Protein backbone atom coordinates (compact mmCIF):
# COMPACT_ATOMS: atom_id res chain seq x y z
CA UNK A 1 0.00 0.00 0.00
CA UNK A 2 2.73 2.48 0.97
CA UNK A 3 5.01 1.69 -1.98
CA UNK A 4 7.79 0.70 0.42
CA UNK A 5 9.72 -2.55 0.41
CA UNK A 6 8.81 -4.69 3.43
CA UNK A 7 11.55 -6.75 5.02
CA UNK A 8 12.34 -8.69 8.18
CA UNK A 9 15.44 -8.03 10.23
CA UNK A 10 18.23 -10.51 9.32
CA UNK A 11 18.30 -12.28 12.69
CA UNK A 12 21.15 -14.61 13.61
CA UNK A 13 19.91 -18.15 14.13
CA UNK A 14 19.61 -18.89 17.85
CA UNK A 15 20.35 -15.33 18.95
CA UNK A 16 19.86 -14.60 22.66
CA UNK A 17 16.64 -12.82 23.63
CA UNK A 18 16.78 -9.05 23.67
CA UNK A 19 16.08 -7.47 27.07
CA UNK A 20 13.37 -4.97 27.89
CA UNK A 21 15.44 -1.77 27.84
CA UNK A 22 12.67 0.79 28.22
CA UNK A 23 14.42 2.48 31.17
CA UNK A 24 17.66 2.92 29.20
CA UNK A 25 15.79 4.32 26.18
CA UNK A 26 13.81 6.74 28.35
CA UNK A 27 17.01 8.03 30.01
CA UNK A 28 18.63 8.57 26.62
CA UNK A 29 15.51 10.34 25.34
CA UNK A 30 15.45 12.67 28.37
CA UNK A 31 19.12 13.49 27.82
CA UNK A 32 18.51 14.14 24.10
CA UNK A 33 15.52 16.40 24.82
CA UNK A 34 17.45 18.33 27.48
CA UNK A 35 20.40 18.81 25.15
CA UNK A 36 18.21 19.94 22.23
CA UNK A 37 16.27 22.36 24.45
CA UNK A 38 19.53 23.91 25.61
CA UNK A 39 20.59 24.38 21.98
CA UNK A 40 17.16 25.66 20.91
CA UNK A 41 16.77 22.77 18.43
CA UNK A 42 14.02 20.64 20.01
CA UNK A 43 11.29 21.88 17.63
CA UNK A 44 13.40 20.92 14.60
CA UNK A 45 13.90 17.42 16.04
CA UNK A 46 10.16 17.04 16.72
CA UNK A 47 9.36 18.29 13.21
CA UNK A 48 11.33 15.40 11.68
CA UNK A 49 9.19 12.93 13.64
CA UNK A 50 6.02 14.76 12.56
CA UNK A 51 7.14 14.56 8.94
CA UNK A 52 7.97 10.84 9.27
CA UNK A 53 4.55 10.19 10.77
CA UNK A 54 2.80 12.11 7.96
CA UNK A 55 4.76 10.09 5.38
CA UNK A 56 3.91 6.77 7.06
CA UNK A 57 7.53 6.05 8.00
CA UNK A 58 6.67 5.82 11.70
CA UNK A 59 3.41 5.29 13.53
CA UNK A 60 2.07 6.05 16.98
CA UNK A 61 1.44 3.00 19.12
CA UNK A 62 -1.17 2.60 21.83
CA UNK A 63 0.90 2.00 25.02
CA UNK A 64 -1.64 -0.59 26.19
CA UNK A 65 -1.09 -2.66 23.04
CA UNK A 66 2.69 -2.54 22.84
CA UNK A 67 3.26 -6.01 24.23
CA UNK A 68 0.16 -8.14 24.72
CA UNK A 69 2.24 -11.32 25.33
CA UNK A 70 3.97 -9.73 28.34
CA UNK A 71 7.45 -10.14 26.85
CA UNK A 72 9.93 -7.31 27.06
CA UNK A 73 10.09 -4.84 24.22
CA UNK A 74 13.50 -3.70 23.02
CA UNK A 75 13.73 0.01 22.22
CA UNK A 76 16.32 1.81 20.11
CA UNK A 77 17.56 4.75 22.20
CA UNK A 78 17.48 8.01 20.24
CA UNK A 79 19.96 10.82 19.89
CA UNK A 80 20.23 13.81 17.58
CA UNK A 81 22.83 14.56 14.94
CA UNK A 82 23.12 18.25 14.12
CA UNK A 83 24.55 19.30 10.76
CA UNK A 84 23.90 22.92 9.92
CA UNK A 85 25.14 22.47 6.34
CA UNK A 86 22.63 19.67 5.56
CA UNK A 87 19.07 19.86 4.23
CA UNK A 88 17.91 18.19 7.45
CA UNK A 89 19.74 20.23 10.09
CA UNK A 90 18.69 18.06 13.04
CA UNK A 91 18.36 14.35 12.36
CA UNK A 92 17.22 11.59 14.72
CA UNK A 93 19.58 8.61 14.97
CA UNK A 94 18.88 5.40 16.88
CA UNK A 95 21.53 3.44 18.79
CA UNK A 96 21.38 -0.22 17.78
CA UNK A 97 24.51 -1.01 19.81
CA UNK A 98 22.99 0.14 23.12
CA UNK A 99 22.70 -2.55 25.75
CA UNK A 100 21.88 -2.88 29.40
CA UNK A 101 24.21 -4.53 31.90
CA UNK A 102 24.83 -8.23 31.19
CA UNK A 103 22.74 -8.24 28.02
CA UNK A 104 23.13 -8.08 24.26
CA UNK A 105 22.42 -5.28 21.82
CA UNK A 106 20.27 -5.67 18.74
CA UNK A 107 23.47 -5.38 16.64
CA UNK A 108 24.77 -8.55 18.31
CA UNK A 109 21.62 -10.45 17.25
CA UNK A 110 21.60 -9.44 13.58
CA UNK A 111 23.69 -10.80 10.71
CA UNK A 112 26.50 -8.58 9.48
CA UNK A 113 26.41 -7.41 5.86
CA UNK A 114 29.39 -7.19 3.53
CA UNK A 115 31.90 -4.38 3.92
CA UNK A 116 30.90 -2.21 0.96
CA UNK A 117 33.66 0.33 1.66
CA UNK A 118 36.15 -2.12 0.13
CA UNK A 119 34.26 -1.87 -3.19
CA UNK A 120 34.58 1.92 -3.53
CA UNK A 121 37.95 1.98 -5.39
CA UNK A 122 36.67 -0.51 -8.00
CA UNK A 123 33.44 1.47 -8.44
CA UNK A 124 35.36 4.73 -8.87
CA UNK A 125 37.68 3.13 -11.45
CA UNK A 126 34.70 1.83 -13.47
CA UNK A 127 33.07 5.26 -13.24
CA UNK A 128 36.19 6.95 -14.64
CA UNK A 129 36.46 4.45 -17.52
CA UNK A 130 33.70 6.02 -19.63
CA UNK A 131 33.42 9.49 -21.13
CA UNK A 132 30.06 10.26 -19.48
CA UNK A 133 29.02 9.27 -15.97
CA UNK A 134 25.51 9.23 -14.58
CA UNK A 135 24.65 9.49 -10.91
CA UNK A 136 21.42 9.76 -8.97
CA UNK A 137 20.29 10.35 -5.43
CA UNK A 138 17.31 8.67 -3.86
CA UNK A 139 15.89 10.95 -1.16
CA UNK A 140 16.20 9.23 2.20
CA UNK A 141 16.43 5.79 0.55
CA UNK A 142 16.71 3.89 3.83
CA UNK A 143 13.37 5.36 4.95
CA UNK A 144 11.70 3.69 1.96
CA UNK A 145 12.17 0.26 3.56
CA UNK A 146 9.50 -0.83 6.03
CA UNK A 147 9.71 -3.58 8.64
CA UNK A 148 7.22 -6.40 8.62
CA UNK A 149 4.86 -6.38 11.62
CA UNK A 150 6.73 -9.25 13.31
CA UNK A 151 9.89 -7.14 13.73
CA UNK A 152 8.37 -3.81 14.75
CA UNK A 153 8.86 -4.32 18.49
CA UNK A 154 12.55 -3.53 18.04
Order of alpha helices (4+ residues) and beta strands (2+ residues): beta-alpha-alpha-beta-beta-alpha-beta
